[in-house]
Each structure stands twice: as structure tokens, then as C-alpha cells.
Amino acid sequence: MSFKEVTAKNFKGLRSVTLKKKMAMDGYLRVGTEARLGDELSESFSTSPSNFIEYDYQKEVRPFFQKPGLNEHSIGTHPELTGLNGVGAIHSQYIVTMFIDIRKSSRLSLLLPLEQAYVVKNRILQACIDIVRALDGYPHRLMGDALMAFFGRSDISKEDAIADAINAASTLRLILMDYIFPSLNEDIGEKIDLGVRIGLDYGSEEEVIWGNFGLGESCEVTALGLPVDMTAKLQQLADKNTAMLGQGILDYIDFPEEYTKPKIKAGEELKYIIPNITNKEGKPINRRIRLLNMANYQDLLPFKLNDKKMASAVLHPNHFTFECFVVEDDREVLYSSVSRFLPKERSLKFKLKIYPGLGKLNIIFCKRNHGQEAKDDLSEDYSIRIVDDELVKVKNASHLSLLKENECLEVSLPEGTSFRGLHTMEVIVKGENDTLYYRNIIGVYIK
């Protein structure tokens, strides 16, 4: 299914769900049989919060990131730290913390009957939980219209945990803003103006400890440390439908400025998290922040062009496929865009498959490196033409090759993993008269 189909399946008909529930309750009051009420509610809420959404988004999202199976973790204690329940021990372990807030969801209670407001808010939170789990996150706690979640565990690299969290934030924004919120507006008949704000930060083993907080049965295992504590403030500083990245993420993976934006407040850039608390020497900690550039990063997600809203800008979105392969154990393995961090000194191969029927083509591959290690080796373009099913090398294209397979053509571009950080390869295909036929971009994370 597409994201549109999954959303329609789970978010259409909310008004009728509430009306059916009301009718069932009226019937119960008249007839006075508990069995009738149970039967009516069971039928009316066949797509209700208890069973309507679990794993639907996971089943759609996880294959794109090459994640097997399902993440069935329930909300609560991180699965590796359940041994701390009810004991006084502490444990040091890195973590990426996420705070998600549904903006203006409190207004639902003013616009809708309370029962309907409950259904709408609960389904939104259920979608957030499932999308977080789709990227191997662990939902930790619900707080009204907000969700706290963790990413990472001892057998996952810190880099991959950060990538999962950033991808979850971008996927949340995409599905909520472009699919769920418009569907709710249409179905309910009110423009609710919902939005999402997300805060993200990473903390190392030296910065984060885990322990059992509370007393007796009123306790939970959670994390303590500046990167964890500050994530809620990052969420509060995020603009509507954006995510705020903390210094831990920005520094640890050398995240490129090209995929961030400054936070502007009262006409000035806000460089540090506020309030800018002081350390024991009385000096401000100056913990840096940057907004994730959602529009740019969304293009890197490994979804279908239609799902990530890129298809409408090109004439022939289904006449091409663009993929990256990494050589592992002497074989080519598909690498989904931004799905994981690759080691250095690995061979890559970008492949553009061209289906027949489009005539002459002008193709540009745009390589963009980022970060401190890349320094001056930042960008390069490779230009070719396809004329009568033959490759014409135009610029910097000596290493490109063309393979004919059945009726399709495949352009191959070899590369390698050299510099730490996030790097991209974009392909732009134009036909005669400079018409844009196809565009796609792949992000490669390197350790």
C-alpha cells in the first residue's frame, strides 16, 4: 500500500465512528442489555483505536529502510534495561532521545465532541508510536499530546541510532503533514491546523545514566543526563512541522549545514538552546541547535517518489529507477538512501535504470560531499547523453558505463566511501527542450 492508502484505511470515517457509538449508547439506554452495547460498540469501532492501526505504517515503512520484521516493543522501559526495574542500581548507556508534540491538539476538544476528540487524538498518537517503532525506536512515555521515545541499544552503532532518529523525525513530518492532517481536515470538516514539533539529541555513555526513578509500584526506569533533559526544550523551540537537532547529533555525525536551518526568533538567529543554563563555574553552556531542513531531507528518504511528494515535479517518474549498491563480501548489496552508516573504504555503485520509449536523454549526476573530512573535495558533476540507446560522455564521465538489458538501459556510476558524514548523489534527467523527465537523490551516511 501507499501512505495515502494506509492513511485512508485508518483515518477515514472518524465522524461516523463517533455517531455510531452515540447511537449504540442510545440503544443501550432504551433496551438495557449490556450485551447489546458490547456488540454495537464492537461493530461500530471495528476500526477503533484498539486494533485499527498497529503495524500498518510499520509494514509500509520498514522495507524501504531494509529493516526486517516488526518492532513490537510496547511503551515503557527500554528493552535492554528492564533489569533495573525496582532496584537501586544505575547503568551508563548512550541514547538518542526524541520528544514529539502534536501542536494545537488541545483545540480538538473545543471543535469536536469529547468522544470524537479522543478518537482523533489517540489515532494520531498511535500513528506516531508506530512510525517511531518503524525506525527501531522505543516509545517510552505518553504525556498528554506528546510522546517521548528512545533510539539505540548496545548492539546498534551510535551513528545508526542517530540516523534512525533523524529518519523517524522526517518520516513523522511527511506522514502527519502530507497525509494524516489533511485527511482529518477533510473528514471532520474543520481546518484544525494541527502540526508537529520534534526535538532530538544524542548523549554518550559518559553523559547519560539509567536508573529506577520513583517509589514502590510508582516508578519507572528512565534516563538522566543533559542531552536527555534538554530534548524537551529542543521540541519547544522547534518551528511548526520541523525538528530541532541538538549539539550532540550535530557534532557526533558532523551533520551538514546544508540539511539544517537556523532558528530565527524576533528577527535574530538563536544559536544556543534557551534558557542557556550555566555550569558550576557560572558560565553559559552554549549548547548549539539547528532546525532540520525538512524539505531537503525528505527528498533523501528511500520512499517512492509519489509517497515523498517528488513525482508531481517530473514528467516521467515511473520510467526510471535510481539505486545505490555497496560491495559487501564480494557482492553488490542494495543500500537504501540514508538507511544506515557505511564503513569507509567501501565500493559503491549508483545505477540508473531507463525504461524504453523516451528518445534522447540528457543526464547529470551531481555528487555533493559535506563535512570536515571532505574539505575541498565537496562536489562534482558528471554529464552524459543517451542517443539511439548509446552512451555519449559529455563531462567528467570517463568512468560511467552503459549496459543494455532486454529493452532497458542501465547507466552505472562507481564511487566509494571516503569521508565521515552525510553525502549525496542526485540524478537529473531531461529530454528534448529541457523538459524535466526525472529527478531523485540518494543520501549515503559514512562512519
Secondary structure, DSSP 8 states (H G I E B T S, - for coil): --HHHHHHHHHTTHHHHHHHHHHHHHHHHHH--HHHHHHHHHHHTTTSTTTSSTTHHHHHHGGGGT--S-----SSS-GGGGGGTTS--EEE--EEEEEEEEETGGGHHHHS-HHHHHHHHHHHHHHHHHHHHHTTEEEEEEETTEEEEEE--TTS-HHHHHHHHHHHHHHHHHHIIIIIHHHHHHHHTS----EEEEEEEEE-TTT-EEEEEEETTEEEEEEESHHHHTHHHHHHHS-TTEEEEEHHHHHHTT--GGGEE-EEETTEEE-B-SS--B-TTS-B---BEEEE-HHHHHTTS-S-TTTTT-GGGSS-TTSEEEEEEEEETTEEEEE-TTSSEE-SS-EEEEEEEE-SS--SEEEEEEEE--STTTTT--EEEEEEEEETTEEEEEES-TT-EEEEETTEEEEEEEEE--SSEEEEEEEEEE-GGG-EEEEEEEEEEE-
